[in-house]
Amino acid sequence: MQTINIHRAKTHLSRLVERAALGEPFIIAKAGKPMVKVVPLNFAEAPQRQRLGFMAGEIEVPDDFDSMGSKEIEQMFRGGE
């Protein structure tokens, strides 16, 4: 995807908008830092990959997961051995 300086984008806005409308999205940058992405209204972004539950069925969480190591942690806070 092409990155265009904001000054150049202002100078050639009509031409750039035409190209974006035809399916050539571009990024406008200010001082080299990307600021905005120009895409046509009918542009379909790639769907985001779902991460929640990506290991479903591959691992088991023990029933006592929330209390695992609690005695050791309590001893560390109290300074015991």
Phi and psi in radians as a Rosetta constraint file:
Dihedral C 1 N 2 CA 2 C 2 CIRCULARHARMONIC -1.367 0.35
Dihedral N 2 CA 2 C 2 N 3 CIRCULARHARMONIC 2.427 0.35
Dihedral C 2 N 3 CA 3 C 3 CIRCULARHARMONIC -1.913 0.35
Dihedral N 3 CA 3 C 3 N 4 CIRCULARHARMONIC 2.285 0.35
Dihedral C 3 N 4 CA 4 C 4 CIRCULARHARMONIC -2.169 0.35
Dihedral N 4 CA 4 C 4 N 5 CIRCULARHARMONIC 2.374 0.35
Dihedral C 4 N 5 CA 5 C 5 CIRCULARHARMONIC -1.088 0.35
Dihedral N 5 CA 5 C 5 N 6 CIRCULARHARMONIC 2.500 0.35
Dihedral C 5 N 6 CA 6 C 6 CIRCULARHARMONIC -1.057 0.35
Dihedral N 6 CA 6 C 6 N 7 CIRCULARHARMONIC -0.624 0.35
Dihedral C 6 N 7 CA 7 C 7 CIRCULARHARMONIC -1.117 0.35
Dihedral N 7 CA 7 C 7 N 8 CIRCULARHARMONIC -0.790 0.35
Dihedral C 7 N 8 CA 8 C 8 CIRCULARHARMONIC -1.136 0.35
Dihedral N 8 CA 8 C 8 N 9 CIRCULARHARMONIC -0.658 0.35
Dihedral C 8 N 9 CA 9 C 9 CIRCULARHARMONIC -1.098 0.35
Dihedral N 9 CA 9 C 9 N 10 CIRCULARHARMONIC -0.710 0.35
Dihedral C 9 N 10 CA 10 C 10 CIRCULARHARMONIC -1.125 0.35
Dihedral N 10 CA 10 C 10 N 11 CIRCULARHARMONIC -0.692 0.35
Dihedral C 10 N 11 CA 11 C 11 CIRCULARHARMONIC -1.181 0.35
Dihedral N 11 CA 11 C 11 N 12 CIRCULARHARMONIC -0.644 0.35
Dihedral C 11 N 12 CA 12 C 12 CIRCULARHARMONIC -2.035 0.35
Dihedral N 12 CA 12 C 12 N 13 CIRCULARHARMONIC 0.524 0.35
Dihedral C 12 N 13 CA 13 C 13 CIRCULARHARMONIC -0.983 0.35
Dihedral N 13 CA 13 C 13 N 14 CIRCULARHARMONIC -0.816 0.35
Dihedral C 13 N 14 CA 14 C 14 CIRCULARHARMONIC -1.027 0.35
Dihedral N 14 CA 14 C 14 N 15 CIRCULARHARMONIC -0.810 0.35
Dihedral C 14 N 15 CA 15 C 15 CIRCULARHARMONIC -1.128 0.35
Dihedral N 15 CA 15 C 15 N 16 CIRCULARHARMONIC -0.746 0.35
Dihedral C 15 N 16 CA 16 C 16 CIRCULARHARMONIC -1.146 0.35
Dihedral N 16 CA 16 C 16 N 17 CIRCULARHARMONIC -0.699 0.35
Dihedral C 16 N 17 CA 17 C 17 CIRCULARHARMONIC -1.132 0.35
Dihedral N 17 CA 17 C 17 N 18 CIRCULARHARMONIC -0.695 0.35
Dihedral C 17 N 18 CA 18 C 18 CIRCULARHARMONIC -1.049 0.35
Dihedral N 18 CA 18 C 18 N 19 CIRCULARHARMONIC -0.794 0.35
Dihedral C 18 N 19 CA 19 C 19 CIRCULARHARMONIC -1.132 0.35
Dihedral N 19 CA 19 C 19 N 20 CIRCULARHARMONIC -0.692 0.35
Dihedral C 19 N 20 CA 20 C 20 CIRCULARHARMONIC -1.126 0.35
Dihedral N 20 CA 20 C 20 N 21 CIRCULARHARMONIC -0.704 0.35
Dihedral C 20 N 21 CA 21 C 21 CIRCULARHARMONIC -1.111 0.35
Dihedral N 21 CA 21 C 21 N 22 CIRCULARHARMONIC -0.469 0.35
Dihedral C 21 N 22 CA 22 C 22 CIRCULARHARMONIC -1.511 0.35
Dihedral N 22 CA 22 C 22 N 23 CIRCULARHARMONIC 0.071 0.35
Dihedral C 22 N 23 CA 23 C 23 CIRCULARHARMONIC 1.838 0.35
Dihedral N 23 CA 23 C 23 N 24 CIRCULARHARMONIC 0.243 0.35
Dihedral C 23 N 24 CA 24 C 24 CIRCULARHARMONIC -1.913 0.35
Dihedral N 24 CA 24 C 24 N 25 CIRCULARHARMONIC 1.433 0.35
Dihedral C 24 N 25 CA 25 C 25 CIRCULARHARMONIC -1.132 0.35
Dihedral N 25 CA 25 C 25 N 26 CIRCULARHARMONIC 2.716 0.35
Dihedral C 25 N 26 CA 26 C 26 CIRCULARHARMONIC -2.537 0.35
Dihedral N 26 CA 26 C 26 N 27 CIRCULARHARMONIC 2.893 0.35
Dihedral C 26 N 27 CA 27 C 27 CIRCULARHARMONIC -1.990 0.35
Dihedral N 27 CA 27 C 27 N 28 CIRCULARHARMONIC 2.382 0.35
Dihedral C 27 N 28 CA 28 C 28 CIRCULARHARMONIC -1.771 0.35
Dihedral N 28 CA 28 C 28 N 29 CIRCULARHARMONIC 2.236 0.35
Dihedral C 28 N 29 CA 29 C 29 CIRCULARHARMONIC -2.054 0.35
Dihedral N 29 CA 29 C 29 N 30 CIRCULARHARMONIC 2.610 0.35
Dihedral C 29 N 30 CA 30 C 30 CIRCULARHARMONIC -2.122 0.35
Dihedral N 30 CA 30 C 30 N 31 CIRCULARHARMONIC 2.122 0.35
Dihedral C 30 N 31 CA 31 C 31 CIRCULARHARMONIC 0.962 0.35
Dihedral N 31 CA 31 C 31 N 32 CIRCULARHARMONIC 0.652 0.35
Dihedral C 31 N 32 CA 32 C 32 CIRCULARHARMONIC 1.444 0.35
Dihedral N 32 CA 32 C 32 N 33 CIRCULARHARMONIC -0.087 0.35
Dihedral C 32 N 33 CA 33 C 33 CIRCULARHARMONIC -1.724 0.35
Dihedral N 33 CA 33 C 33 N 34 CIRCULARHARMONIC 2.092 0.35
Dihedral C 33 N 34 CA 34 C 34 CIRCULARHARMONIC -1.016 0.35
Dihedral N 34 CA 34 C 34 N 35 CIRCULARHARMONIC 2.308 0.35
Dihedral C 34 N 35 CA 35 C 35 CIRCULARHARMONIC -1.980 0.35
Dihedral N 35 CA 35 C 35 N 36 CIRCULARHARMONIC -0.847 0.35
Dihedral C 35 N 36 CA 36 C 36 CIRCULARHARMONIC -2.494 0.35
Dihedral N 36 CA 36 C 36 N 37 CIRCULARHARMONIC 2.733 0.35
Dihedral C 36 N 37 CA 37 C 37 CIRCULARHARMONIC -1.997 0.35
Dihedral N 37 CA 37 C 37 N 38 CIRCULARHARMONIC 2.266 0.35
Dihedral C 37 N 38 CA 38 C 38 CIRCULARHARMONIC -1.800 0.35
Dihedral N 38 CA 38 C 38 N 39 CIRCULARHARMONIC 2.097 0.35
Dihedral C 38 N 39 CA 39 C 39 CIRCULARHARMONIC -2.322 0.35
Dihedral N 39 CA 39 C 39 N 40 CIRCULARHARMONIC 2.715 0.35
Dihedral C 39 N 40 CA 40 C 40 CIRCULARHARMONIC -1.181 0.35
Dihedral N 40 CA 40 C 40 N 41 CIRCULARHARMONIC 2.698 0.35
Dihedral C 40 N 41 CA 41 C 41 CIRCULARHARMONIC -1.050 0.35
Dihedral N 41 CA 41 C 41 N 42 CIRCULARHARMONIC -0.526 0.35
Dihedral C 41 N 42 CA 42 C 42 CIRCULARHARMONIC -1.617 0.35
Dihedral N 42 CA 42 C 42 N 43 CIRCULARHARMONIC 0.237 0.35
Dihedral C 42 N 43 CA 43 C 43 CIRCULARHARMONIC -1.253 0.35
Dihedral N 43 CA 43 C 43 N 44 CIRCULARHARMONIC 2.191 0.35
Dihedral C 43 N 44 CA 44 C 44 CIRCULARHARMONIC -1.730 0.35
Dihedral N 44 CA 44 C 44 N 45 CIRCULARHARMONIC 1.985 0.35
Dihedral C 44 N 45 CA 45 C 45 CIRCULARHARMONIC -1.197 0.35
Dihedral N 45 CA 45 C 45 N 46 CIRCULARHARMONIC 2.644 0.35
Dihedral C 45 N 46 CA 46 C 46 CIRCULARHARMONIC -1.132 0.35
Dihedral N 46 CA 46 C 46 N 47 CIRCULARHARMONIC 2.355 0.35
Dihedral C 46 N 47 CA 47 C 47 CIRCULARHARMONIC -1.108 0.35
Dihedral N 47 CA 47 C 47 N 48 CIRCULARHARMONIC 2.463 0.35
Dihedral C 47 N 48 CA 48 C 48 CIRCULARHARMONIC -1.251 0.35
Dihedral N 48 CA 48 C 48 N 49 CIRCULARHARMONIC 2.434 0.35
Dihedral C 48 N 49 CA 49 C 49 CIRCULARHARMONIC -1.305 0.35
Dihedral N 49 CA 49 C 49 N 50 CIRCULARHARMONIC 2.344 0.35
Dihedral C 49 N 50 CA 50 C 50 CIRCULARHARMONIC -1.384 0.35
Dihedral N 50 CA 50 C 50 N 51 CIRCULARHARMONIC 2.226 0.35
Dihedral C 50 N 51 CA 51 C 51 CIRCULARHARMONIC -1.782 0.35
Dihedral N 51 CA 51 C 51 N 52 CIRCULARHARMONIC -0.517 0.35
Dihedral C 51 N 52 CA 52 C 52 CIRCULARHARMONIC -1.113 0.35
Dihedral N 52 CA 52 C 52 N 53 CIRCULARHARMONIC 2.184 0.35
Dihedral C 52 N 53 CA 53 C 53 CIRCULARHARMONIC 1.388 0.35
Dihedral N 53 CA 53 C 53 N 54 CIRCULARHARMONIC 0.301 0.35
Dihedral C 53 N 54 CA 54 C 54 CIRCULARHARMONIC -1.179 0.35
Dihedral N 54 CA 54 C 54 N 55 CIRCULARHARMONIC -0.281 0.35
Dihedral C 54 N 55 CA 55 C 55 CIRCULARHARMONIC -1.993 0.35
Dihedral N 55 CA 55 C 55 N 56 CIRCULARHARMONIC 0.396 0.35
Dihedral C 55 N 56 CA 56 C 56 CIRCULARHARMONIC -0.972 0.35
Dihedral N 56 CA 56 C 56 N 57 CIRCULARHARMONIC 2.278 0.35
Dihedral C 56 N 57 CA 57 C 57 CIRCULARHARMONIC 1.453 0.35
Dihedral N 57 CA 57 C 57 N 58 CIRCULARHARMONIC -0.098 0.35
Dihedral C 57 N 58 CA 58 C 58 CIRCULARHARMONIC -1.729 0.35
Dihedral N 58 CA 58 C 58 N 59 CIRCULARHARMONIC -0.374 0.35
Dihedral C 58 N 59 CA 59 C 59 CIRCULARHARMONIC -2.308 0.35
Dihedral N 59 CA 59 C 59 N 60 CIRCULARHARMONIC 2.757 0.35
Dihedral C 59 N 60 CA 60 C 60 CIRCULARHARMONIC -2.094 0.35
Dihedral N 60 CA 60 C 60 N 61 CIRCULARHARMONIC 2.358 0.35
Dihedral C 60 N 61 CA 61 C 61 CIRCULARHARMONIC -1.736 0.35
Dihedral N 61 CA 61 C 61 N 62 CIRCULARHARMONIC 2.147 0.35
Dihedral C 61 N 62 CA 62 C 62 CIRCULARHARMONIC -1.120 0.35
Dihedral N 62 CA 62 C 62 N 63 CIRCULARHARMONIC 2.663 0.35
Dihedral C 62 N 63 CA 63 C 63 CIRCULARHARMONIC -1.069 0.35
Dihedral N 63 CA 63 C 63 N 64 CIRCULARHARMONIC -0.554 0.35
Dihedral C 63 N 64 CA 64 C 64 CIRCULARHARMONIC -1.651 0.35
Dihedral N 64 CA 64 C 64 N 65 CIRCULARHARMONIC 0.434 0.35
Dihedral C 64 N 65 CA 65 C 65 CIRCULARHARMONIC -0.951 0.35
Dihedral N 65 CA 65 C 65 N 66 CIRCULARHARMONIC -0.765 0.35
Dihedral C 65 N 66 CA 66 C 66 CIRCULARHARMONIC -1.179 0.35
Dihedral N 66 CA 66 C 66 N 67 CIRCULARHARMONIC -0.353 0.35
Dihedral C 66 N 67 CA 67 C 67 CIRCULARHARMONIC -1.974 0.35
Dihedral N 67 CA 67 C 67 N 68 CIRCULARHARMONIC 0.085 0.35
Dihedral C 67 N 68 CA 68 C 68 CIRCULARHARMONIC -1.048 0.35
Dihedral N 68 CA 68 C 68 N 69 CIRCULARHARMONIC 2.250 0.35
Dihedral C 68 N 69 CA 69 C 69 CIRCULARHARMONIC 1.307 0.35
Dihedral N 69 CA 69 C 69 N 70 CIRCULARHARMONIC 0.132 0.35
Dihedral C 69 N 70 CA 70 C 70 CIRCULARHARMONIC -1.103 0.35
Dihedral N 70 CA 70 C 70 N 71 CIRCULARHARMONIC -0.629 0.35
Dihedral C 70 N 71 CA 71 C 71 CIRCULARHARMONIC -1.142 0.35
Dihedral N 71 CA 71 C 71 N 72 CIRCULARHARMONIC -0.768 0.35
Dihedral C 71 N 72 CA 72 C 72 CIRCULARHARMONIC -1.123 0.35
Dihedral N 72 CA 72 C 72 N 73 CIRCULARHARMONIC -0.727 0.35
Dihedral C 72 N 73 CA 73 C 73 CIRCULARHARMONIC -1.145 0.35
Dihedral N 73 CA 73 C 73 N 74 CIRCULARHARMONIC -0.743 0.35
Dihedral C 73 N 74 CA 74 C 74 CIRCULARHARMONIC -1.075 0.35
Dihedral N 74 CA 74 C 74 N 75 CIRCULARHARMONIC -0.719 0.35
Dihedral C 74 N 75 CA 75 C 75 CIRCULARHARMONIC -1.117 0.35
Dihedral N 75 CA 75 C 75 N 76 CIRCULARHARMONIC -0.666 0.35
Dihedral C 75 N 76 CA 76 C 76 CIRCULARHARMONIC -1.139 0.35
Dihedral N 76 CA 76 C 76 N 77 CIRCULARHARMONIC -0.657 0.35
Dihedral C 76 N 77 CA 77 C 77 CIRCULARHARMONIC -1.234 0.35
Dihedral N 77 CA 77 C 77 N 78 CIRCULARHARMONIC -0.630 0.35
Dihedral C 77 N 78 CA 78 C 78 CIRCULARHARMONIC -1.451 0.35
Dihedral N 78 CA 78 C 78 N 79 CIRCULARHARMONIC -0.218 0.35
Dihedral C 78 N 79 CA 79 C 79 CIRCULARHARMONIC 1.468 0.35
Dihedral N 79 CA 79 C 79 N 80 CIRCULARHARMONIC 0.253 0.35
Dihedral C 79 N 80 CA 80 C 80 CIRCULARHARMONIC -1.482 0.35
Dihedral N 80 CA 80 C 80 N 81 CIRCULARHARMONIC 3.014 0.35
